[in-house]
Amino acid sequence: MTDIDRLPYVEADLNYLAPPTERPRYYAYEIGPEDRPYMPLETHRVKIHDMRPVAHDIALDRQGFELVEQRSAVRDFWDDDEVRRVYYPEAQRLLAEHTGASRVFVFDHLQRRRVEGAADRARGGPRQPATRVHVDHTARSGPQRVRDLLGDEAEELLKGRVQVINLWRPIHGPLQDAPLAVCDASSVAPDQLVPSDLVYRDRVGETYSVSYGPDHAWYYVPEMRRDEVLLLKCCDTANDGRARFMPHTSFTDPTTPSGARPRESIELRTLVFHPA
């Protein structure tokens, strides 16, 4: 792969986990006075490199992310029914073809819209872009999602390789506002991935918060188009040297022009199965 230092880049502040004094936790809903979130953060200025010149050398199993082209037949990505009816099958076909999987199960999707000054999960408002370096699943919570969602089939499926892969795309392009930064999974040390509670109203999930490392290699896709998709590997049960957990976050791009359209994006969450 091309030397990362030769790539164009922007510099931006990313929000990493500060050294915690207790287990980090955050909430998947608008919190009340009885809730106790704990997520100490510290910012670090990093270089985020233009992925486009080396996109052909970047692969899901090496870096934990990949840029692919996929022209969707979806007309309105804010229409949940259309997303489930049209986009879910498209994503299943794309991932099966791209990974060689025997089965792809789409279990969730989420649209985001950046609203200046609005809090994430504000009542009645859209979800905001995530502004903290994180990985959506852990070595424990990835397999647990299989058990939660697929019941009696789960243990047999878990005998094979299971990946949690997200599909991320802008709803409108070219995207200039709040792009997604992705970190080469091979540049992240295992002890920099910190298990953290994600509290729902009816259960507690687990994600990785991420502590800073000077060797982290960050990338983004400038002016990403609506017919481009980033595949994000959030978990992989294969522990054989392939990328397993890929940190990511949105960031404030210093080159964003004044008056750029606020980011709107959609992500699909999938379970990707390979037989034992």
N, C-alpha and C positions, 0 to 999 in steps of 0.2 A: 504494500500500500504506500502511496505517496507520503513523504515526510509531512507530518501535520504542520510543522513550522513554516512550510512553503505556501500554505493555504491562506487566502484572505480571511480576515476575522474582524469581529467587533469585540469590544470590551464591555462587560456589564456586571452588575452586582447580583449575585445569587444568594438566596437565603438557605443556609445550611443549619443543621442541628448544632446548637452550642452544647458544651459538656453538661449532660443532665445530672441531676442529683436524685432523680427517681425515674421510673419508667415513663417515657413520653406517652401522651394520649391526646386525642382530639375527637371531635364529635361530627357525626354525619347528619346532624340536624341543628336547627337554631337552638342554642343552649338556653337553659333557664338558670335561676339563681342557685339551684342545688347542684349544678354540674361544675366539674373542676377540670377544665382543660389544662394540659401542661405540655408546652412545646417551646422550650427556649431556643431562640434562633440567633445566628450571627451572620453578617453578610461578608462575602469575600468577592473581590473583583477578579474575574476570570476572563480568559480569551475564549470566545465561542466561534468556531471555525466554519466557514462555508463548506457544506457537504457536497455541493453540486459537482465540483471538479473531480471528486473521487467516489461519487455515488456508485459507480460500477464496481468498485473494489470493496464496498461495505456490505456486510451480510449479517442476517439475523443471528446466526450461530457464532459469528466472530465478535461483532461489536454489540449485539443485542438490539439492533434496530436496522431498518432498511427502508429505502424510498422506492416505491413502486407506482406505476401508472395504472389507474383504474377509472375508467369513464363510467360513472354511475347513471342508471336510468331514473334515479330519484329526482323528482322535480322540486320538492320542498322538504329539506332535512329537518324542519321544525314540526313536521307532521308525523307524529309517533306511529300512527297506523301505517302510513306509507313506508316509513323506515323499516318497520317490522316486516311488511309484506314484500318490499322490493330490495332493500339494502341488506337485510339479514341473509337471504339466499345468495346475493352477490358476494358477500364477505365469505360465506362458507365455501363457495366455489374458488374464490381467489386464494384462500389459505390452504385448501386441500391441494390445489395445483402447485402452490408455491412451496409448501413444506413436505408434500408427499404424505400428509396425514390420512389416516383411515376414517377419521370422523372429526367434524368441527361442530361445536355447540356454542351458539351465541347466547349469552345469558343476560346481557344488559346493554343499554346505551345511554349516553348522556350528552346533551347539547350544552354549550357554554357561550355566553355573550359577555364581553367586558363592558361594564357600565361604570363610568368614572365616578369614584367616591362611594360606590355602593359596597356593602359588606357581602361576603359570600354567604349563601344560605339565608339571606334576608327573606322575611316572609313574603311570598308572592313574587319574588324577583328571580331572575335567571341565575344559574350557577356561574360564578366568575372563573376565569383562568386560575389554575393552581399556581401559587407563587412561592412554593417551598420545594426544595430538592427532596424527592421521595421515590420509592418503588411501590407499586400498588399491592404486591403480594410478597409473602415470605416463603421460606422452605416449609413452614407449618401451614400457613393459610391457603397456599395454592392447592395442595391436596384436599384440604378441608372444604374448599368450594366445590370440588367434585363430589364429596360426600353430601354436602348440603343440597346440591342441585340434582344429582343423578341417583340418589338413594340406593336401591338394591344392585344397580349396575356398578357402583363406585369402586368396590374393592377389586373387581375383575379388571376394570379400566386402569386402576392404579398399578397393576402389575406391569403395564407397559409404560412408555414415556408419555408424560403429560406436560403440555406447555400452557401458560396463560399468556395470550397475545392480544394486545389492543390494536385496533385500527384507528388512526387519528387523521382527520382531514379538515381543512378549512371549509366552511359552508360557502364563503365568498372569497374569491381570489382576484388578483394576487394578494396574498396576506402580507401586510406590512406592520400590523399592530400586534404586540404581545405574542411573538412567535414561540414555538416550542423548542427548547434546548434539550438535547439528548447526550448522555455521557457514555463513552465507550466502556462497556462492562468490564473489560479486561484491565482497565486502568484504576479500578476500585478495589481496595483491599477488603477482605471479608469482615474485619473488625470495624470498618467504616459504615457497615449496614447495621442499624440499631433497631431491633424489633420494637414496635410502638402499637398501642391499642387504638383501634378505630371503633368508636362506640356508636352503635345504632340503638334505636329504641328497644329492639327486641333481641339483640345479640351483640357480641364484641368480636370484631374482626382484628386482623393484624397486618400492618404494613411495615416497610422499612423507612425510617428516617435516615438521613445520610450525614455523617460528619465530614468535614472538609479534608481534602488531600491535595497537595500541590501537583500531583501527577495526573489528576483527573483530566481526561481529554474530552472536551465539549464540542458539539457540532449543532448546526441548525440548517434549515433550508430557506434561503432568502426568497421572498415573494412566492411562497408556495401556492400552487394553483388548486382549483376545486377538483381537478381530475388527478391529483396526486395524493397518495396515502403514505403515511409513515406507519410501518409495522413496529410495534414496541413490545419487546419481550419482558414481561413482568415476573415470570417464574418459569423454571424448567426443572423437571425432576431428574433429568440426565445430569450426572455429576462426573463428566468425563473430559473436562477442559473446554467445553462449549460455553458460550455466554449463558448465564442463568438469570441474573437480576440486573435490570438496566435503569439507573436513575434518570429522572427527567424533571423538568419544570418549565413554566413559561418565564419569559424575561422581558425587560424593557429594552428594546433595541434603540440605541442612540441615533441610528440613521432613519428612524421612522419619520416620515414627513409630517409636518403640521397638517391637521385636518384629515389624516388617514382614517379610513373606515374602521371602527372598533372591531376587534376580533370576534368572529363567531366561528365555532368549531363543533365537531361531533366526534365522539369516540365510541367505538364498539368494543365490548369486552367478550373474549371468547376462550373456550377450552379447546385445545388442539390435541388429539389423541393419536398415538402410534402404538401398534400392537407389540406385545412382549416378544 
